[in-house]
């Protein structure tokens, strides 16, 4: 029973995935993915800026501590020089110089630690900078490929539609219909000619006689021509006496 339920679940899951595949638009999904990468890039750039700020701050603070250490060392030396000249008591000068040297050591140690942290932070910044640049380059490549793929997708879709339309045209069926129409026209023309021949064959004798009699005769045509010539003076009148034979 459990195996049956698992098979039913797999079938339902497969059908669900098929429906999702039909509903999802790969182009829109890719564009959404690129937008999400853009958002990640913006966050990465913001994080990189923060890390760089820490790096810059560590370097400045470390260098400031070193400068301060150098300043206390200069003061210690100045105290000993003043004592050597007799301006101040040597014991007092040595006590103050010792305090100055202690301060110098504190600032030097703090500066060394800050600069060490700066070196580590700089390495982290460089690594993060490289990753951000790689992400930015990847997004640019994806966007360029997206433009090309969208053009190819449009061309493929148009070609698919044209091929679908062409595949739906039954050329053999069309040719068969044309041949059938041609046969029908030939048959109709043949039947018309046959009926004409039958009509000529079944014409009555009277119709044939009347047809011959109704046709203009050659003599009537000749008489009309002679009358026209007489009217034009080209011939003498019909009632004019004929000239005697010589």
Secondary structure as GFF3:
##gff-version 3
##sequence-region A 1 246
A	DSSP	alpha_helix	2	23	.	.	.	ID=ss1
A	DSSP	alpha_helix	26	85	.	.	.	ID=ss2
A	DSSP	alpha_helix	90	167	.	.	.	ID=ss3
A	DSSP	alpha_helix	171	201	.	.	.	ID=ss4
A	DSSP	alpha_helix	205	214	.	.	.	ID=ss5
A	DSSP	alpha_helix	218	231	.	.	.	ID=ss6
###
